[in-house]
Amino acid sequence: MTTMLRKVFFALVFVFSFLSVNAQQNGQSNAQTNEPKDAPRLEFALQLKVTLGEAFSIDNTQHGRRTVIPITGGTFEGPQLKGTILNGGADYQLANANGRSELEAIYCIKTDDGAYIHVRNRGIINGGKDAEGRPQFYFMAAPQFEAPGDSKYAWLNNSLFVCKPAFDASFKGIVLNVWRVL
């Protein structure tokens, strides 16, 4: 670096440092201190009741423990759609030694009026401990839908979704509640 460039560089560093210290002393900060008023909202989209087959695992892979849970069917219903979950998909989970699993469920659903929709649901399951050492359980996912673009279900293609499981002892499978992010 030439002497002239060094002088310019150090002058800029000094000016920005001075401005930053001056702003902090005057109560100004570059960090966001107030929650934005335009936070996303959630709108209930559907509930899936997914039936599952017998799971199997592959231990000690180079990435961790791989578990595959076959998706054998089920039903779904929401304000704008309802139908059945098709047999043939699966939930692929990858667990590490710390109690954290990444999941990716891939399957198809069929609406009651005959439209097929592909679903890819990615998420995290964490059964670790919080900062105080208390057990915690976190299970959230973000499904993506591929619906026919010329159907009344095309809105599924153009939104983000989040889902959270609901556990129901009377149902042999998993219940997923899905919300559309607005």
Buried (B, 14 or more C-beta within 10 A) or exposed (E): EEEEEEEEEEEEEEEEEEEEEEEEEEEEEEEEEEEEEEEEEEEEBBBBBBBBBEEEEEEEEEEBBBBBBBBBBBBBEBEEBBBBBBBEBBBBBBBEEEBBBBBBBBBBBBBEEEBBBBBBBBBEBBBEEEEEEEEEEEBEBBBBBBBEEEBEBEBBBEEEBBBBBEEEEEEEBBBBBBBBEE
